[in-house]
Amino acid sequence: MESNDCSIARAKPVSAGYELRLVVILCLAGGIAALDAQAIFYLMPFIADEFALTDGQIGFLGSAVLIGWSLSGLAIGLISDRIGKRKPFLIGAFLGLALLSSLSALAAGFLTLFLARVLIGMAEGPIIPIKQTMVIAESRPSRRGLNMGIVQNFGAQLLGSLLGPLIIIAIATQLGWRLAFLIAGVPAIIIAFLIWQFLREPAVQAGTTPAFNSTADPVRMQSSDPESGIARLWRLIRIPNVLLCIAIATPGVAWYFILLTFVPVILVRELGFTPAQMSQAVAMVGAAGVVSAALVPGLSDKLGRKWLVVIFCLIGTFAPLGVYFAGASSLVVGASLFLGCSMAGTFPLVMATIPQENVPSTDRATATSLVMCVSQLGGGVLGPLVAGKLAEQVSAFAPILLAVGLALAAAIFATLLTPPSEAT
């Protein structure tokens, strides 16, 4: 790894009580953000009927949040690292989310809904990079992967993917999809208050470079040289494991958002599921995410990061294959989505834990923002767009087959990961 003059110091002891409080609050925060971001996927059958959307337009709407999310996340990550502050940006993100959540409910057509989702993405963009930077600074090394997995995925999958489709579709069925959007954004105000009242600003420490499976205290490094944002991004992207994380996360994110965007529509339109049956099947995506949020990162603390990522990316092929071959069997669809979507447990590792373990702490938010920005634009935005075009021109099931190839690609790139001492 490239570095300037470095000072070596021992990490200060971490309070287990505060560590737990931080993880609980930020886990809940991730759930609230995911509930609002993913609501559009569950409401898509209602919206598509009212606005007479094409498959291509459905793909655009599925990507809209990620356009704003990736750009604002990278910009705020750079600013946060430069000034050494985390907490104010996180509070501001949730206040912005609460303020902007009503825009989707007011949409009059495709264009206004698309713009509303882009703005929501801009509010949510800094949330994962900033909160993961706070978590790694306050976590004991032996629990780093587990804590970061819980904070990024457990709440998001529990509220956003497991309970979300059940709650959101029930509201939409009874009261309409617009009110469902309104309700999804209200809890963000409570999250902003909890962060302000109960979490502290983490100290900006020097960087760390432990091995993937190491539980030793990290070596701390810090540079005092001024550096432009472009130079910082170029320096980070030249770190092999950061570049590999981008290569893994990009097809992984495309896999995930193609499933979220097109599985609900395929189940209703092509396989004849009722909205209630669809919501129950899609909830298995969240159930898998809840389990894998602790399972995959937790195991990586004990067994190492690399092969856990490879194995669960391969398992990710089961989700689209199950939908493709299940026919109208809700049991097979649900079981396939539950097993295959455990791949989501790799996301905290490749977006946050591995990149942040390879860079100084003064670059942590930027490193995660960089991986997320490229993977969300390249995978989350382009993935559903390409899938939508394939659905229009080839087959309604083409997005599902594309997702199989994307999970395989992520697994192949993951085999190239190396411990930081070898990668740098």
N, C-alpha and C positions, 0 to 999 in steps of 0.2 A: 504494500500500500504506500502511496506517496504521502509524505508528511513533512512538515517543517520542524522547527525545534520543538521537542516534546519534553514534558515533565511527567514523571511517574509518581503516582500517589495511590494509596489504598482507598477504596470506596468507603464512604461513611456507612455505619450500620443502618439498616433499613428497619423502621418500625413495622412489625407485623400487623398491628392494629390499623395504622394509617394505610398500609398497603392493601388491606382488605377493604377498607372504606373506599379507597380510590377505585379499586376494581369493580366494586358493586355499583357505584354511581356512574362510572363510565360505561359499564356493561348496560345499565338501564338507558343511558344516553344513546348508545348505539342502537338499541331496540326502537326507541322513539324515532330516530332519524331514518332507520330502515323502514319503519311502518309507513312513513309519508312517502319515501322514495319508491317503494315497491307497490304502493296502493294502485298505481296505474295499471300494473300488470294484471291484477285480479279484477279490475274494473273494465279491462279492455273489451270483453264481449259486449258489455252494456254500451260503452262509448262507441265501439265500431258500428253497432246497429244504429245508434242515434245520428252519428255523423257520416254514415255510409263510407267507412274507411276502406281503402284497399290494403292488401298485405304489405305493400311498400310503405304506406303511411303508418301502419302499425309498427313496422320496423323503425321508422323515424321517431315515433313517440317513445318507443322502448329505449332509444338512444339519447333522448333529449336531456334527461337529468345528468347523464355522464358527460355531456359536452360542457355544461357549466361547471360540473363537479371537478373534472380533471384540470381545467384551466385555473379556477380559483384556488384549488388545493395546492397547485404548484406555486402560484404567486404568493399565497399566504404562508406556505411552508418556507419559502425563501426569506420572506420578511421576518417570520418568527425566529428562524435561526439567526438572522443577522442581528436582531435586537435582543435576543435571548429571553423572550417572553412567550408564554404558552396560554395561560389561563384567560387573559382578555379576549384572545381570538376565539377560544372555544365558547365563551359566554356569548360573544357577538354572533357566532354561527347559529346558535340555537334561538336567539332572539330574532335573527333574520328569517330562520325557518318558520317560526310562529307567525311572523308578519306576512310572509309570502305564501303560506299554505292555502290561503283562500283564493288565490288567483286561478288555480286549476278548476275550482268549483264554478268560477264565473266565465269559463271559456265558452265561446259561441261557435267554435268550429275547430278544424284541425290546426290552423295557423296559430290562433290565440292559445290553444292548449299546448302546442309545441313550445311557444315562447314562455309560457308559465312554467313548464317543466325545466327549461333551461335555467330560469331564474332560481327555482328551487335547488337545482344542482349547484349553482354558484354559492348559495347559502350553506349547503351541506359539504362542499368540497374540502374545507379545512378540518373537518371533524376527525376523520380517521388519522391523518398524519399527526395532528396536534395531540390527540389523546394517547396515541401509541408512544409518542415521545415522552409524555408524562409518565406512562406506565413503565417504560424501560428504565427511566431514571429513578423510580421508586420501588423497583422489584428486586428481590434477592435473586442472584444469578441462577440458583437451582429452580426457580419458579418463573423465570422470564418468559419462556415459550408458553407455559400454561396461562399465565396472566394475560399475555398479549392475545392469545387465542380466545379467551373468555371475553375480553373487552371488545375485540373486533367482531366476533361471530356469535357468541352465545346469546346475548340480548337481541342482536339483529335478527338471528334466525328464530328465536322464540317469539318475539313480537312481530317482526317483519314478515317471516315466512311461515311459521307454524300457526300462530293465533291470528295473524293478519288476514289471510284469505277467508277464514271462518267469520271473523268479526266484520271485515269490510264488505264482504258479499252479503252477509245478513242485513247490514244497514242499507246497502244499495237495493236489495230486493224489496225491503219494506218502505224505504224513504227516498230512494233515488241515489245515483252515483255521486251527484254533486255534494250532497250532505255528507257522504262518506269521506270525501276529500277534506271537507271542513273539520270534521271530528279528528282526522288523522294528525293534524298539525297542532292542536291545542296543547298537548302535554309538553311541548318544547319549552314553554315558559317555565314550567316547574323544573325542568332539567337545568335551565340557565340559573335559576335560584339555587339549586343544590350545589352546582359547581362553584358559584360565587361564595356561598356560605360555608361549605365544608371541605373544599379542596384548596391546597396551597400551590403557589408558584414553585415548580421544582427548580433546584439549583442547576445552573448550566455547568456541567462537569466536562472534563476532557473526554476524548473518544475512547472506544473500546474495540478490541479485536480478539475476542475469545474464539476458540474452536467451536464448531457447531454443537458438539455434545459436551462442551466444557462447563463445569460448574465452578471453576476457579474465579477468584476476584479478577476483574479485567485490568488491563493496562490502560491508563488514561493518557490521552494525547490531546493537545490543543494548539492551534496555530493562532498567532497574533497578527499575521499578515493580512492586510485588507484584500478583499477578493470580490470581483464582480459576480453578479448572478450567473451570467453566461459561463464564466470561468469555473465557477463552482459546479455547475451542472456538467460541464465537459470533464472535469476532474472525477466526479462521481461515476459518470457513465463509463469511464475507462477502467473502473474497478471490475474485474471479471465477474465476481458473484453478483454485483449490482446489475450488470448487463444481462447475466443469465436469469436473474429474477424477473427482469422485464420480458425476456423471451419466454419464460414459463407463465407469467401472469397474463400476458396478452392473449394467447389462445384459451387460457383458463377462464378469464373474464368473458371472452366471447362465448365460450361453452355455457357459462352460467346464465348470461342475459339472453341468449337465444332460447334456452329452456324456459326462462321466466316469461319471455315475450310470446312464444309460439305454442308452448304446451297447453295453456288454458284455451287458446283458440282452437287448436287441433282437437282437443278432447270434446269441446262443445260442437264444433262444426263438422268434423270428420268422423268422430267416434260416437256421437250421439249422447254424450254425457249431459245431464241436467246441470245447471249452475251449482246446485248443492253438491252433486257428485264430483264435479270438477274441483270445487273448493276443498273437499276432503282429500282428493288425490294430490292436489298441489300443496296442501298442508304438509305432506310427507317430505317435501323439499326442506321445509322449516324444521321438521322433526330430525331429519338427518343433520341439518346444520347445528342444531342444539347439541346433539350427541358428539359430533365431530369437533365442535368448537373446543371442547375440553380434551377429547380423546387424542386427536392428532397432535396438537401442540404439546400436550402433556407427555405423550410418548416420545416426542422429539427431544424433550429435556433429558430423557433417560437413554434413548437409543441413537440420537443424532438426527439431524434435520433431513439430510439428502434422501435416504431410501424411504422414509415416511412419505415424502412428497411424491416420489416415483410411484410407489404402490397405490396411493390413494388417487393419483391422476389416472392410473389404469382402471381402477374401480369406477372412476367417473364415466367410463363408456357404458356402464350398465344402465344408467338413467335414460339416455336417448334410445338405446337398443330395446329396452323394455317397453317404452311407449310405441316404438315402431312395430314390434312383433306382438303386442298384447291384444290387439283388436279392441273389443269393447269390454274387456275384463278390467274392472276397476281395481280388483285385488292385485293383479299382476302389475298394473300401472303404478299403484301406490307402493308396492314392495320394491319395484325397480327404482322409482324415484328416491325412496328412502335409502336404499343401498348405494346407488350411484352418486347421489348428491352429498355423500360424506366427503367427496372431493373438496367441498367448500372448506373443510378444515385445514386445507393447505394454504388458503389465502392469507391468513395472518402471518404465516411463516415466510412466504415469498414476497409479500408486500411490506412487511414491517420487521419481523424478527431477524431474518437473514440479512437484509440490507442494513439495518441499524447495527447489527453486530460487526459489520465490515467497515464502518466509518466512524470518525470522531463524533462525540456527542453534539458538537456544534453544527453537525451536518445531518442529524437524525431526521428531523422533520422534512428536510429537503430530499433526503434519500427515499423516504417512503412516498413523498409527494411525486417524485420523479417516476418511480415504478408505477404508481397509480395513474399518473397522467398519461403515460405512454400506453399502458395496458387498457385504460378506459377508452382512450381515443381510438387506439388500434383494434381493441377487442370489443369493448362495450358499445362503442358507437358504430364502427364498421361491421362488426359481427352481425347484429340484427338487421342492418341495412342490406348486407349481402344475402343474408338468409331470407329476407323479405322478397328480394328480386328472384331468388331461386324458387321461392314458393309460388310466385306469379308465373314464372316462365317454364319451370320444370315439373314440380309436384308440391302439393301441400305438405308432404312429409320430408321434402328436401332439407329444411332447416334441422330436422332431427338427425339426419345422416351427417350433415356438416358438423354437428356437435360431437359426434363420435370421433371424427378425424381430429378435431381440436383438442380433445382430451388426450388422445394419443400423442399429439405434438408436444403438449405440455410435459408429458411423462418422459419423452425423449430428451428434451432440453434439461430436465431435472437430473438426468444421469451425469451431466457434465459439472454439476456443482462440486466444489472442493472446499476444504477447511480454509479459513482466512489466511493461515500461515503459509498455505500452498498457493492460494489464489492471488495473493498480493505479494 
